[in-house]
């Protein structure tokens, strides 16, 4: 049976509803400047490289079709992936939820006798709260992606799928490094090359002295048992090749049917995400190769609510996501509030449709409303996820206040009865007494007018106009 992600574990639920969290974010002018600069830069860069491809729309259609096929055949493809990984010397573990995945990974690390792990491509592990589980077991996790490292050292939370520290500027990063990074030069400047150099020196020693790595995966190829990680810094390559033991945590939706399918996704992903023609580092591995790379490989296949999403014929499109963040970079809501307001490791438009489905809509009922439904996310998505339609679908599932239900029932009653409707139209003319744009509405109706304009009633209704002719 499909179940939702458990409560109290991981980072899929916020401490407060989106409107309350967004209000705090909107009051932070530095955050808004950081977000506006970063999203504008990424958006422009991505648009330029996408414009170079005459078949971009055909690629999008191919990516969408491949994802739809994968979801329709997911059980068979996952079993095929398990068979191929096992045949290549790896070990596959199935985790029904975050609690089980954390236990599996923690036990695997304990068996090695190591007290520290290095991590890369950590979104799935952030979803399940793996760092907290490891620390509770006395194991120190070290994030190696530069932005993830900034978030970790700052005791912060990621706010963007691609650029987790997008809410930080370089002066803030310098202060974090000076305060938290061991052995950092006290004269460190906020010059980006200097900051990168400080992180490189710290991480290089960590890479060379840590024997266990935990990674995520961008793709898992069912046909061959191959896992793939794409990144821009090279930290992933170090994590995937230097340690003795590699543990990969992969959401079950990341599987693709065949090796040739990567041809589509490896064109879509870099252009839609970082605005690059190809990823600087594309690392692929199949099981264990004697004498080369990790000699112990474990693949943890994570559900954590994904089969519940798959069961929804409309909502399952959210599982097509390839984590490119294109929807975040074009979203006017995200650009003003940032990622923390969403309360989940998955922010922005895709988070507004994915998180509520993973947790159950009642646990994230405000997120489907964190959108103007402008449709920019749909236009930008490289695999054509119809996010606006899913948002509307989830709004219909979200719990509604009794007052709203009563108002809708009254409206339906009136619209079903012509005479009652006509009287209501005449009564609407007194709306002028309620002030400009409905600002004079009494509670609780004034809450509706706080973010919307009450339309001015026409001087003459259509029915009156028709009678006069």
Beta strands, then each sheet from edge to edge (+ up, - down):
strand 1: 91-95
strand 2: 116-120
strand 3: 140-143
strand 4: 212-215
strand 5: 219-221
strand 6: 226-231
strand 7: 245-251
strand 8: 255-256
strand 9: 281-286
strand 10: 296-302
sheet 1: 1+ 10+ 7+ 4+ 2+ 3+
sheet 2: 8+ 5+ 6- 9+
end
